[in-house]
Amino acid sequence: MGLGSIFRKRSPWLLHFNTGGCNGCDIEVLAVLTPRYDVERFGIQLRGSPRHADVLVVTGPVTRQTKDRLIRIYEQMPEPKIVVAVGSCPASGCAFYDCYNVLGPLNKFIPVDAYVPGCPPKPEALIFALIKALEKV
Amino acid sequence: MTFVLPVGPQHPSLKEPEFFRFEVKGEEIVDVDIRLGYAHRGIEEAFSRRNYKHNVYLAERICGICNVVHSTTYCQTIEQLAGIEPPERAKYIRTIIMELERIHSHLLWLGVAAHQIGFDTLFMLAWRDREEVMDMRELISGGRVHSATNTIGGVRRNVKLEHIPEMLRRLDKLEKSTGYYADLWGSDRTILARCSKVGVLSKDDAVKFCAVGPVARASNLKLDIRRNDPYGTYEALSFDVVTESEGDVWARGTVRLREILESIRIVRQALHELPSGPLRVPVELKIPPNETLERTEAPRGELVYYARSNGTETPERIRVRTPTYGNFASMKSMFIGGTVAEIPIVMWSIDPCFGCNDRATILDARTGKVSVVNFKQLKRWRR
């Protein structure tokens, strides 16, 4: 393990992108950052720019309009990048699986490292997925 | 010479995908365009392909933050369509979870608003106390966010007798901390400097742009569907409609904070007066041809559901109008004349919920150019 990945594992920065979900998962992603769950103790912080981020947290099914932005954001992130799909929507489409503007699950467009099932998943599950995904670094 | 400043669809100040195009002259905002539809999934079309029972789950997933009010409004609409009256106990349980949702939504707003003005301590404090509400919701329904409590003809989950003392204890704790935040919101220098006289919406403009919910109430419009067009149990419960006269970001925050206190009062009353009886009535899903409209007060304002049935188990058409959509028009008059630094807090001050809103794809008109946009132009801009 190189020096870079040792430090990356201790301070993974997140980028959160909603690809058109109901924002139920978004508020759970935010709850993970706040005092009760507080992922900052693992060095995890939410960042605004894809160029600073190590982990892309995607919520929501991929809609026609967000598809290009999603791929652009993914390409802007520096290597190595980790993608965590939060909720049932990026995994299967959830209740929107047959809606006309939903293009399909996330792994049709970008490679996914960890799935967190649930509608929405509990914050504990989200933390577990982040820790699991970081083992890949 | 103006400069275009794009914000979105992925931006630190936005939690959801949406695109805003600001035209700025130095620091001053002279125009704003809103490009909607990034979260457009096609829910209304999907409504007419599934049966009434399945649609409860779809209605709930229009918006995660206000899911209970969406499913309640949907169920009330279908009950009205079919001529069913839910039992009294179900109505009270609906009121309790709806008001808990309002508390959680307003605390969420307070936290993110504090984050937008760089006051992260208050963000963390507000979200810490919000967990109390999430616990109460988990206690009743088993889910922190999506409650899945409503069903056509009543509710699926009960408020158990042993839960009531626990809930009252948590409500006391919440009341205390909300009182503290309300004091802080009115006295802290940072908050006053960033929120007072910022993003002002006058009463006339609020009427003109059809503002709804806390935005309208902060501009001194006494609009609350719970009082103006009572549904469920709201006629039997006593609460005040909170209004403020300033119309700025500070007033919108004050309205929301005082509404939390009112909601706590409502939940307490509902817990004390909770009648006994059945939770739901049986429902015949084949609803004869009929149409109806239902309005409720969501945390963000007026929520409208329209439904038409055709004698089968699936509805012919369901139309939803969400409060954020009603408030977008008034955003323009809040932004123009302001500065770039105000963008995040003014944007957040209407409590935008794009998941709710983006069921219609609309390209907003650029009315800031002093010309009035006619229907033809609007049609041309539509995609």
HADDOCK unambig.tbl for C-alpha pairs under 7 A between the chains (distance, minus, plus):
assign (segid A and resid 17 and name CA) (segid B and resid 10 and name CA) 6.60 0.50 0.50
assign (segid A and resid 18 and name CA) (segid B and resid 16 and name CA) 5.51 0.50 0.50
assign (segid A and resid 18 and name CA) (segid B and resid 17 and name CA) 6.17 0.50 0.50
assign (segid A and resid 19 and name CA) (segid B and resid 17 and name CA) 6.95 0.50 0.50
assign (segid A and resid 19 and name CA) (segid B and resid 39 and name CA) 6.71 0.50 0.50
assign (segid A and resid 20 and name CA) (segid B and resid 38 and name CA) 6.24 0.50 0.50
assign (segid A and resid 20 and name CA) (segid B and resid 39 and name CA) 3.66 0.50 0.50
assign (segid A and resid 20 and name CA) (segid B and resid 40 and name CA) 6.64 0.50 0.50
assign (segid A and resid 20 and name CA) (segid B and resid 355 and name CA) 6.84 0.50 0.50
assign (segid A and resid 21 and name CA) (segid B and resid 39 and name CA) 6.51 0.50 0.50
assign (segid A and resid 21 and name CA) (segid B and resid 355 and name CA) 6.36 0.50 0.50
assign (segid A and resid 22 and name CA) (segid B and resid 61 and name CA) 5.78 0.50 0.50
assign (segid A and resid 22 and name CA) (segid B and resid 62 and name CA) 5.64 0.50 0.50
assign (segid A and resid 22 and name CA) (segid B and resid 63 and name CA) 4.53 0.50 0.50
assign (segid A and resid 22 and name CA) (segid B and resid 64 and name CA) 5.06 0.50 0.50
assign (segid A and resid 22 and name CA) (segid B and resid 355 and name CA) 4.80 0.50 0.50
assign (segid A and resid 23 and name CA) (segid B and resid 63 and name CA) 6.31 0.50 0.50
assign (segid A and resid 23 and name CA) (segid B and resid 64 and name CA) 5.06 0.50 0.50
assign (segid A and resid 23 and name CA) (segid B and resid 65 and name CA) 6.80 0.50 0.50
assign (segid A and resid 23 and name CA) (segid B and resid 355 and name CA) 6.16 0.50 0.50
assign (segid A and resid 24 and name CA) (segid B and resid 63 and name CA) 6.88 0.50 0.50
assign (segid A and resid 24 and name CA) (segid B and resid 64 and name CA) 3.68 0.50 0.50
assign (segid A and resid 24 and name CA) (segid B and resid 65 and name CA) 5.94 0.50 0.50
assign (segid A and resid 24 and name CA) (segid B and resid 145 and name CA) 6.33 0.50 0.50
assign (segid A and resid 34 and name CA) (segid B and resid 124 and name CA) 5.63 0.50 0.50
assign (segid A and resid 34 and name CA) (segid B and resid 127 and name CA) 6.30 0.50 0.50
assign (segid A and resid 34 and name CA) (segid B and resid 128 and name CA) 6.71 0.50 0.50
assign (segid A and resid 35 and name CA) (segid B and resid 124 and name CA) 6.24 0.50 0.50
assign (segid A and resid 35 and name CA) (segid B and resid 128 and name CA) 5.70 0.50 0.50
assign (segid A and resid 36 and name CA) (segid B and resid 128 and name CA) 6.33 0.50 0.50
assign (segid A and resid 48 and name CA) (segid B and resid 11 and name CA) 6.34 0.50 0.50
assign (segid A and resid 48 and name CA) (segid B and resid 12 and name CA) 4.41 0.50 0.50
assign (segid A and resid 63 and name CA) (segid B and resid 39 and name CA) 6.71 0.50 0.50
assign (segid A and resid 63 and name CA) (segid B and resid 40 and name CA) 6.93 0.50 0.50
assign (segid A and resid 63 and name CA) (segid B and resid 41 and name CA) 6.36 0.50 0.50
assign (segid A and resid 65 and name CA) (segid B and resid 38 and name CA) 5.23 0.50 0.50
assign (segid A and resid 66 and name CA) (segid B and resid 38 and name CA) 5.77 0.50 0.50
assign (segid A and resid 95 and name CA) (segid B and resid 58 and name CA) 6.18 0.50 0.50
assign (segid A and resid 99 and name CA) (segid B and resid 41 and name CA) 6.07 0.50 0.50
assign (segid A and resid 99 and name CA) (segid B and resid 42 and name CA) 5.37 0.50 0.50
assign (segid A and resid 99 and name CA) (segid B and resid 43 and name CA) 6.56 0.50 0.50
assign (segid A and resid 99 and name CA) (segid B and resid 46 and name CA) 5.89 0.50 0.50
assign (segid A and resid 100 and name CA) (segid B and resid 41 and name CA) 6.91 0.50 0.50
assign (segid A and resid 100 and name CA) (segid B and resid 42 and name CA) 5.83 0.50 0.50
assign (segid A and resid 101 and name CA) (segid B and resid 40 and name CA) 6.76 0.50 0.50
assign (segid A and resid 101 and name CA) (segid B and resid 41 and name CA) 4.87 0.50 0.50
assign (segid A and resid 101 and name CA) (segid B and resid 42 and name CA) 5.71 0.50 0.50
assign (segid A and resid 102 and name CA) (segid B and resid 41 and name CA) 5.65 0.50 0.50
assign (segid A and resid 120 and name CA) (segid B and resid 145 and name CA) 6.89 0.50 0.50
